[in-house]
Amino acid sequence: IAEEMITLGRRGDLAARRHALAFLRSNDVVTMLFSDVAPRFVDRPGGYTRIVKLGPRFGDSAEMAYLELVDFVPPAPKPKRIRQPELEELEEEPAAVPGVTG
């Protein structure tokens, strides 16, 4: 279904927009599909998604997987913050260089 919706978004005409709106039923989602998602795949002839298998679910051992877009880049992790006491300790103790006196 995701592949078909992206293909409709790539077409970009009024009929494609109406087909997508009939299926998705949200004008905001259709607008995002046609303005943000579809232009990323203009040069790609198909195969917009990949299936990532996660393994069995704990409760009933059902096979789990999720779909992601092939050009998906996960967000970068946030830099680790140093708490204030640790920062003060780092400032108080200068690094000792072996073999240098002074």
C-alpha positions as CSV (number, residue, x, y, z in Angstrom):
1,I,0.0,0.0,0.0
2,A,2.9,2.4,0.8
3,E,4.5,1.7,-2.6
4,E,1.2,2.5,-4.3
5,M,0.7,5.7,-2.4
6,I,4.2,6.9,-3.2
7,T,3.6,6.1,-6.9
8,L,0.4,8.2,-6.8
9,G,2.4,11.0,-5.2
10,R,5.0,10.8,-8.0
11,R,2.3,11.2,-10.6
12,G,1.2,14.4,-8.9
13,D,-1.9,15.0,-11.0
14,L,-5.4,15.8,-9.6
15,A,-6.7,12.3,-10.2
16,A,-3.8,10.8,-8.3
17,R,-4.3,13.2,-5.4
18,R,-8.0,12.3,-5.3
19,H,-7.2,8.5,-5.3
20,A,-4.8,9.0,-2.4
21,L,-7.3,11.2,-0.5
22,A,-10.0,8.5,-1.0
23,F,-7.7,5.9,0.6
24,L,-5.9,8.0,3.3
25,R,-8.9,10.2,4.2
26,S,-6.7,13.0,5.6
27,N,-5.9,16.1,3.6
28,D,-2.8,16.8,5.7
29,V,-1.3,13.4,5.1
30,V,-2.0,13.6,1.3
31,T,-0.4,17.1,1.2
32,M,2.7,15.7,3.0
33,L,2.8,12.7,0.7
34,F,2.7,14.9,-2.5
35,S,5.0,17.7,-1.2
36,D,7.6,15.9,1.0
37,V,7.7,12.2,0.4
38,A,7.1,11.7,-3.3
39,P,9.7,14.2,-4.6
40,R,12.4,12.2,-2.8
41,F,11.7,9.2,-5.1
42,V,11.3,11.0,-8.5
43,D,14.3,9.2,-10.0
44,R,13.6,5.8,-8.5
45,P,11.4,3.5,-10.6
46,G,10.1,1.5,-7.7
47,G,11.1,-0.3,-4.5
48,Y,10.6,2.6,-2.1
49,T,10.3,0.5,1.1
50,R,12.3,-2.3,2.8
51,I,11.2,-4.8,5.3
52,V,13.3,-5.1,8.4
53,K,12.7,-8.3,10.4
54,L,12.8,-8.0,14.1
55,G,12.5,-11.6,15.2
56,P,9.7,-13.3,17.2
57,R,7.5,-11.4,19.6
58,F,7.8,-12.3,23.3
59,G,4.2,-13.1,24.1
60,D,3.2,-15.4,21.3
61,S,6.3,-15.8,19.1
62,A,4.7,-14.0,16.1
63,E,7.2,-12.9,13.5
64,M,7.7,-9.1,13.8
65,A,8.9,-6.7,11.2
66,Y,8.6,-3.1,10.2
67,L,8.7,-1.2,7.0
68,E,11.0,1.8,6.4
69,L,11.7,4.0,3.4
70,V,14.9,3.1,1.6
71,D,16.3,6.6,1.9
72,F,15.6,6.8,5.6
73,V,18.4,8.2,7.8
74,P,17.9,7.7,11.5
75,P,18.4,10.9,13.6
76,A,21.8,11.4,15.1
77,P,22.0,10.7,18.9
78,K,22.1,13.7,21.2
79,P,25.5,14.5,22.6
80,K,26.0,13.3,26.2
81,R,25.8,16.1,28.7
82,I,28.3,16.4,31.6
83,R,26.8,17.1,34.9
84,Q,28.0,20.3,36.7
85,P,30.0,18.5,39.5
86,E,31.9,16.4,36.9
87,L,32.6,19.5,34.9
88,E,34.1,21.3,38.0
89,E,36.3,18.3,38.7
90,L,37.7,18.4,35.2
91,E,38.5,22.1,35.5
92,E,40.3,21.7,38.9
93,E,42.6,18.9,38.0
94,P,45.0,19.8,35.1
95,A,46.2,16.9,33.1
96,A,49.7,15.8,34.2
97,V,52.1,15.2,31.3
98,P,54.7,12.5,32.1
99,G,58.3,13.7,31.8
100,V,57.5,17.4,32.0
101,T,58.3,19.3,35.2
102,G,57.3,22.8,35.9
